[in-house]
């Protein structure tokens, strides 16, 4: 499994930059507190849009329609 561009962008907005994505499911990332290793499954969950993001997108679609 690899991270999509949208997932990487979402993580970057949260202060997590993926440096190395390994085949065994571990990723080395740079965070505000330094380098950390994450499981790719954890990064996928972190990259999911939160309620506020979904609500704001819904409002934007309703206003533009």
MODAKA-V995221 format. One line per field, one symbol per residue. psi: psi as a letter, one per 30 degrees, with the letter a starting at -180 (. if undefined). A space follows every 50 residues. Layout:
BEGIN
psi->???
END
This chain:
BEGIN
psi->klkleeeeeeeefggjkkekjlfggkkklklfgaklklkeeeeeeefkkl eeeeeeeeeeeeef.
END
